[in-house]
Amino acid sequence: MARILFDRVRRIQAIEEVTLDIPAGTFASLVGPSGCGKTTLLNIVAGFEAPTEGRVSVDGREVQDPGPDRGVVFQEPGLFPWLRVEENVGFPLRVCGLPAAELRERVVAILEQVGLAAFKRSYPAELSGGMRQRVAIARVLAMDPAVLLMDEPFAALDVQTRSLMQEFLLQLLEARRKTVLFITHDIQEAVFLADRVYIMSARPGRLKEGLEVALPRPRTVESMFLPGFHEIVDRAFRVVREEAIRAMQMSDAIG
């Protein structure tokens, strides 16, 4: 587990003066209106983009490039269609030069954990959307990163599959506690998964508000029927809506 610290990151595309500290082992969701800089923020933590001012550190080490301590799961699984499931999961391990025996052992273990051991010889085209995303998550977790960065990983799934994948992720992280930064437009999803929900303002993106999610874990779909759940969702919805309206007004003024 690792701690993520943003220290006054400013003027990075849509972002300005963001200070955010995510303690080790925390699941943090990030929501906000379109164009507020959520993905930019994640890309900076991943090391895909560099801040022009300020700094970003993970577990006390300043982020300058992508690294194995940070695993990224995107909206699209990005699997190699010509490789089987076990080969896709093992690909980054092979690139890193992991010995063959250890590689096989780690791949088998993670496929068991994500419930895909029976499909290890299948190709991505033979899997459902939810199964392909599980392979993508397994590929990242096989590297055992301290931080898991997830950019709307369930957005392309149908409603039922998305709900199942949310529960799957929570169950998986019960066994593999990670520091998670999870970006989503779905406020209910953000609250259901997270220990804390951070709300970004309209552009330039700033941290508007942080909401604690004091719901008991482990969580199931029944957690969504707890009174506290709806109180947090309602609060987050109101703040995001205010910022979305402001973003539209700003856009109209510029136009």
Helices and strands as residue ranges (DSSP letters): E 4-9, E 18-22, E 27-31, H 38-46, E 55-58, E 61-62, E 70-73, H 85-95, H 100-113, G 117-119, G 124-126, H 129-141, E 147-151, H 159-175, E 179-183, H 187-193, E 196-200, E 207-212, G 221-225, H 227-254
